[in-house]
Amino acid sequence: MNSQSESGAHSSQSGRFALEVTNLTFHWDSHQPTLTFPDVSLPRGEHLFIQGASGTGKSTFLSLLAGMLPPASGAIKLLGTNIHQLSAGKRDRFRADHIGVIFQQFNLVPYLTAEANVTLPCRLSQLRRAATGEAPAVATQRLLTALAIPESHWQRKVTQLSIGQQQRIAAARALIGAPEIILADEPTSALDSENRDRFINLLLAMAEEHNTSVLFVSHDRALAHHFHHQIQLGQVPA
Amino acid sequence: MKARLALSLATASLWHRRKVLALVCLTLTLSVTLLLGIQYLRTEVKQSFTSTISDTDLIIGARSGQLNLLLYTVFHIGDATNNIRWSTFQELKQDKRIDWLIPISLGDGYKGFRVVGTDDGFGEHFRFGRGQPLKLAGGQWFDGVFDVVLGAGVARTLNHAIDDKIILSHGGGRTSFSNHKNTPFTVTGILESTGTPVDQAVYISLQGMEAMHVGWESGVAIPGRTLTPEQAEGRDFTPSAITAVFAGLDRKILTFRVQRDLNQYTGEPLSAILPGVALSELWRLMSQFERALLGITGFVVITSLIGLIAVLLTLQTQRAHEIAILRAAGASPSLIASLYIIECLALALVACLISLLLSVLAISILGPWLLTHYGVQIQLRPLNLEEWALLVSVPLAAVLVALIPAFSAWRQGRSQGFGSPGEP
């Protein structure tokens, strides 16, 4: 596997890295082939595009990064912390405090309103609640406005909203409380190309306001130009 | 803070799934109502049963077992082994320790109901329940020889009113071919419902009992020797024997002494029993059955709890996405497990609350109706310890049951990767 880490304009902005991956491997069980992942060093505030075809372990990679699967070998450091050396409870805590997530689809808790979905991280993490600098409800409204969700939709059940709106609400949830890292798993795959570019531009612009690094997984190479760095998964090692 | 989050998430989740869960809650409510109702009825029926007769210290009859004596005197089931001589009754009256006596003379029937020959003492001294006296719903106690007072159940079943003329039958059967045709009785009074066997009998004076049997010495009416009401006027109808006696003592402390004396009475073989003791012995015979009934109801509750797990486990597959989202946002597996426990507990509590309300409503509406139509006395009262224990055991069982989906959610939460479940 290759690592194509192009150094970007912001690489020396901070002495610390958002993400450091070294010698990472994973296998589901002994009968399946071991997945090997490229080494990555991502400076804080910079964005990484992770490209890979289906079945190359994109979601597995994100699970490892989020600390939800244990690696077979290698180390992952998020913000200087080796997350797999943390206890399970502390890993959950770390994720609540420092990571925002956006999934491919079904991003929202179906029985909560749009607003309640966005404030969810603030209720799970005091740190992110404090980082909003204001009442979470106010921060939520600001984010929803910025992401062009009409005010009439804020108190609606999320199941009544369009896919595009749901993804933008998920983005607002990932952004609230300014986490250092956002993990996005093909969040645009259900959107048309116009909505897709608008979504990525909005997400990256808002992430930059808070110096948040976005780790964006997609099979679609055409999106790579939005990001500072890119890596590719699933290449057969020479 | 986590507890508040778990509570608010669980509330929102319950509300979101209210249609499915309402059905589950309904089955649970019904089974809890059944459980509570049966337990409540058990205590009420036992209470009502053991207070079929009260304030009577001794029941005295011919020598027989205590259950037999109790059954034929109080419950009108079965027959007396023998009679007591009238002279013995007179002797009992002389006993200083005895406050009052109610003579009971049995043997005849009226359309399946027992005819009880007695005297004024019955209306005056007989008590049931918690010392309640008999009351007349209408009319007055028998005065003349051919007057009859009906129990509430008899009047209700046969639709009798005051001043109706009725013909009593010889022997206790429902259909009797030998009726006391020549001596019709006039209904002078109808008793209020008591919820005891008193409702299921008709009451005449000892004289009336004697008068209608004139000419029946051989067991059937001998034509020409029976009396007409006109001929009966002015004659003396002192009976030669009665069936049993209810006795009240001046000093309760002497009960056992009097009982022993009566059991050793030399004039004729007598048995004296304590009705309370005999009643609880009789109840013990039936307690196997009522315990079985409670056991069955317990299984009904367990069945509906199993239904609850089935629904929760089915819902769990729908909840995979939601759990993935919560986990990714940093919720711990135990928070997710606690959602299941809170939801299950809330359902059980709602079910218990509704079944309490249902029971209160049912008892306050049906109670008076049951008493007037079936003579069953069920009153609203605070729950006793046993009933509270049953009620509390339902949410506890629900929490235990919730541990199954909670544990599986906890495991799923721990092993689940990022994003859609099961996706590598």
Interface residues (C-beta under 8 A of the other chain):
Chain A: W28 G55 G57 S59 T60 L62 S63 L65 A66 M68 L69 A88 G89 D92 R93 F94 R95 A96 D97 I99 V101 F103 Q104 F106 N107 L108 V109 P110 Y111 L112 A116 L120 P121 R123 L124 S125 Q126 R173 L183 D185
Chain B: M1 L5 L9 A12 S13 W15 H16 R17 H321 E322 A324 I325 L326 R327 A328 A329 G330 A331 S332 P333 R414 Q416 G417 F418 G419 S420 E423 P424
